[in-house]
Amino acid sequence: MWFIRSETQPNNVVLKDKKAFTADLKSVYNAPTKEIAEHELDLFDQKWGEKYPYSIKSWKANWENRTVFFDFPVEIRKIIYTTNLIENLSRLGIDYESIYLYL
């Protein structure tokens, strides 16, 4: 899978920075378009790049793989990057058994 939620909270981020770091990173993957996400990643890099260069390097090195989800509508993206797919489908009123019809 190209996106794993645990990657939004890398192990190398100190505890006191995790909340702010994660909130800033959300602006990247919650951006409405890939272009805006790239701009948000640059802002994220400006703020955190000096302190956590490996996290930024990882995002930039895997940018194309991590941004494939921008090809989908926002509603679908929320399902894609959520860790509990079945729960989200149920919340949307989609019976997970009926999904097999589309696979």
C-alpha positions in Angstrom: 0.0 0.0 0.0 1.4 3.4 -0.9 0.1 5.2 2.2 0.2 3.9 5.7 -1.1 6.1 8.4 1.7 5.3 10.8 4.0 7.1 8.4 2.4 10.3 9.3 3.9 9.9 12.8 7.5 8.7 12.1 9.4 7.2 15.0 12.2 9.7 14.7 9.9 12.7 15.7 10.2 13.5 19.4 7.1 13.3 21.5 6.7 17.0 22.1 6.7 17.6 18.3 4.5 14.8 17.2 1.2 16.6 17.5 2.3 19.7 15.5 4.3 17.6 13.0 1.3 15.3 12.3 -1.1 18.3 12.0 1.2 20.0 9.5 1.7 16.7 7.5 -2.1 16.3 7.3 -2.2 19.5 5.2 -0.1 17.7 2.6 -2.3 14.6 2.2 -5.6 16.4 2.8 -4.9 18.9 0.1 -7.6 19.1 -2.6 -5.1 18.7 -5.5 -1.7 17.2 -6.1 -0.3 20.7 -6.9 -1.5 22.1 -3.7 -0.2 19.1 -1.8 3.2 19.7 -3.4 3.1 23.3 -2.2 2.1 22.1 1.3 5.0 19.7 1.3 7.4 22.6 0.5 5.9 24.6 3.5 6.2 21.5 5.6 9.8 21.1 4.5 10.6 24.7 5.4 9.2 24.2 8.9 10.4 20.7 9.7 13.1 19.9 7.2 16.1 21.0 9.3 15.0 19.2 12.4 13.6 16.0 10.6 15.4 15.8 7.3 14.8 12.0 6.9 11.0 12.4 7.1 11.0 15.0 4.4 13.4 13.0 2.3 11.2 10.0 2.5 8.1 12.0 1.4 10.0 13.6 -1.5 11.6 10.3 -2.6 8.3 8.5 -2.7 6.2 11.5 -3.9 4.7 9.8 -7.0 3.7 6.7 -5.1 2.2 8.6 -2.2 0.2 10.9 -4.4 -1.6 8.4 -6.6 -4.7 8.9 -4.5 -5.1 12.5 -5.9 -6.5 10.8 -9.0 -9.6 9.9 -7.0 -12.5 12.1 -5.8 -12.1 13.4 -2.2 -14.8 11.0 -0.9 -12.9 8.0 -2.2 -9.6 9.3 -0.9 -10.9 9.4 2.6 -11.7 5.7 2.3 -8.4 4.9 0.7 -6.1 6.3 3.4 -8.2 5.2 6.3 -7.0 2.2 8.2 -10.4 0.6 8.7 -12.0 0.3 5.3 -15.0 -1.8 6.3 -15.9 0.6 9.1 -15.9 3.6 6.7 -17.9 1.8 4.1 -20.5 0.9 6.7 -20.6 4.6 7.8 -21.3 5.5 4.2 -24.1 3.0 4.1 -22.3 0.6 1.8 -22.7 -3.1 2.5 -19.2 -4.5 2.3 -20.5 -7.7 0.8 -21.8 -5.9 -2.2 -18.3 -4.5 -2.9 -17.3 -8.0 -4.2 -19.7 -7.4 -7.1 -17.3 -4.6 -8.3 -14.0 -6.5 -7.8 
